[in-house]
Amino acid sequence: MPRRFHSAEELLPPAPFIKRLMAVIYDSLISVAVLLVTTWAYTLVAGWITGWEEYEEMAEAGTLGADPILTFVLFLALYLFFGYFWTRNGQTLGMQVWRIRIENLDGTSVSWTQALKRYVAAAAILFVALLGAYYLNAATLFITIPAIIALFYPINGLSLTDRASGSIVASVPKEPKKKS
């Protein structure tokens, strides 16, 4: 059951680009930590399954460089990380700091399906931008930076990920201070 953040009649203003950008930077640092812990856990499991001596030989030979299972596990771990926060309270840790929240137009939390659409849309745009940057060495700035800006820049209050998931990123008002 979705959580209601405010009444359906109350409309919160869309989050400005700078707040979105700062939350992305903040969350990217946390994402690196999630990826490191996930890779560590994957390495422990993979080493235990294949045997430590054989796994060490594979690592020294360089055959572990392209592991599609690890790539899938990392992709899934980040989705679960973001999806958990988005569906639970609409905010990741970076979004809490900058007081922005992902929600539906009626003020309810997004579903896991909406979180998946949002995550896949962002991942696809970043993948295409980085793929283009890889093949067009000198033109990297002309492809990557506009793609990332287009990903998060709100046009008429909605970014590409907002449109893909049918949700919005809204500015959360400050809580009034209680008088003692």
C-alpha positions in Angstrom: 0.0 0.0 0.0 1.5 3.4 -1.0 2.3 5.8 1.7 0.6 9.2 1.6 3.0 12.2 2.2 0.3 14.9 1.9 -3.2 15.4 0.8 -4.0 14.9 -2.9 -5.1 18.6 -3.2 -1.8 20.0 -2.0 0.8 20.4 -4.8 4.4 20.8 -3.8 6.7 22.8 -6.1 9.0 20.8 -8.4 12.6 20.6 -7.1 15.0 22.9 -8.9 17.9 21.6 -10.9 20.6 22.6 -8.4 18.9 20.6 -5.6 18.6 17.6 -7.9 22.2 17.9 -8.9 23.5 18.2 -5.3 21.4 15.1 -4.3 22.8 13.1 -7.2 26.3 14.0 -6.2 25.6 13.1 -2.5 23.9 9.8 -3.5 26.7 8.9 -5.9 29.2 8.8 -3.0 26.8 6.5 -1.1 26.4 4.4 -4.3 30.1 3.9 -4.5 30.1 2.5 -1.0 27.2 0.2 -1.8 29.0 -1.1 -4.9 32.2 -1.7 -2.9 30.4 -3.7 -0.2 28.5 -5.7 -2.9 31.6 -6.4 -4.8 33.3 -7.6 -1.6 30.4 -9.9 -0.8 30.4 -11.2 -4.4 34.1 -11.9 -4.3 33.7 -13.8 -1.1 30.9 -16.0 -2.5 32.6 -16.5 -5.8 35.9 -17.4 -4.1 34.2 -19.9 -1.8 32.3 -21.5 -4.7 35.2 -21.9 -7.1 37.8 -22.5 -4.4 40.2 -19.8 -3.2 43.4 -21.1 -4.9 41.6 -21.4 -8.3 40.0 -18.0 -7.8 43.3 -16.4 -7.0 44.8 -17.9 -10.1 42.0 -16.6 -12.2 42.5 -13.1 -10.7 46.2 -13.2 -11.4 45.6 -14.4 -15.0 43.2 -11.5 -15.6 40.2 -13.7 -16.4 37.9 -12.0 -13.9 38.0 -8.7 -15.8 34.6 -9.1 -17.5 32.2 -10.8 -15.3 28.6 -10.4 -16.5 27.2 -11.9 -13.3 29.0 -9.3 -11.2 27.7 -6.6 -13.5 24.1 -7.8 -13.0 24.6 -8.2 -9.3 25.9 -4.6 -9.0 23.0 -3.3 -11.2 20.5 -5.1 -9.0 22.1 -3.9 -5.8 21.9 -0.3 -6.8 18.3 -0.8 -8.0 17.4 -2.3 -4.6 19.2 0.5 -2.8 17.4 3.3 -4.7 14.1 1.4 -4.9 14.0 0.8 -1.2 14.4 4.5 -0.3 12.1 5.7 -3.1 9.2 3.4 -2.3 9.6 3.6 1.5 9.8 7.4 2.1 10.4 8.9 -1.3 13.9 10.1 -0.4 17.4 8.7 -0.5 19.9 10.0 2.0 21.1 12.8 -0.5 17.5 13.8 -1.1 16.8 14.1 2.6 19.7 16.5 3.0 18.4 18.7 0.1 14.8 18.3 1.1 13.4 16.9 -2.1 11.2 13.8 -2.5 10.0 11.5 -5.3 6.2 11.1 -5.2 3.2 10.6 -7.4 1.1 13.6 -8.4 -1.5 12.7 -5.7 1.1 12.8 -2.9 1.7 9.0 -2.5 4.9 7.1 -2.7 6.0 5.5 -5.9 5.7 1.8 -6.5 8.5 -0.7 -7.2 7.5 -0.7 -10.9 7.8 3.1 -11.0 11.2 2.9 -9.2 12.3 0.4 -11.8 11.2 2.6 -14.7 13.0 5.5 -13.2 16.2 3.6 -12.5 16.3 1.9 -16.0 15.7 5.3 -17.7 18.5 6.9 -15.9 20.8 3.9 -16.4 20.0 3.7 -20.1 20.8 7.4 -20.7 24.0 7.2 -18.7 25.0 4.0 -20.6 24.4 5.6 -24.0 26.3 8.8 -23.0 29.3 6.8 -21.6 29.3 4.6 -24.7 29.3 7.6 -27.0 32.1 9.1 -24.9 34.1 5.9 -25.1 34.0 5.9 -28.9 34.3 9.6 -29.5 37.3 10.4 -27.3 37.7 14.1 -27.9 34.0 14.8 -28.1 33.3 13.4 -24.6 32.2 16.7 -23.1 29.8 17.4 -26.0 27.9 14.1 -25.4 28.2 13.1 -21.7 27.5 16.5 -20.0 24.4 17.4 -22.1 23.0 13.9 -21.7 23.4 14.0 -17.9 21.9 17.5 -17.8 19.0 16.4 -19.9 18.5 13.4 -17.6 18.0 15.5 -14.5 17.1 19.0 -15.8 13.4 19.6 -15.2 11.6 20.9 -18.3 8.1 22.2 -17.2 8.9 20.7 -13.8 9.5 17.1 -15.1 12.9 15.5 -16.0 13.2 12.5 -18.3 13.2 10.1 -15.4 10.0 11.8 -14.0 8.3 11.4 -17.3 9.4 7.7 -17.7 8.1 6.8 -14.2 5.1 9.0 -14.0 6.2 10.6 -10.8 7.7 14.0 -9.8 10.6 15.2 -7.7 9.1 17.8 -5.4 10.7 20.3 -2.9 9.8 19.3 0.7 8.8 22.3 2.8 10.7 22.9 6.1 9.0 21.6 9.2 7.8 24.5 11.4 9.8 24.8 14.6 7.9 23.8 17.7 7.9 26.4 20.5 8.9 25.2 23.9 
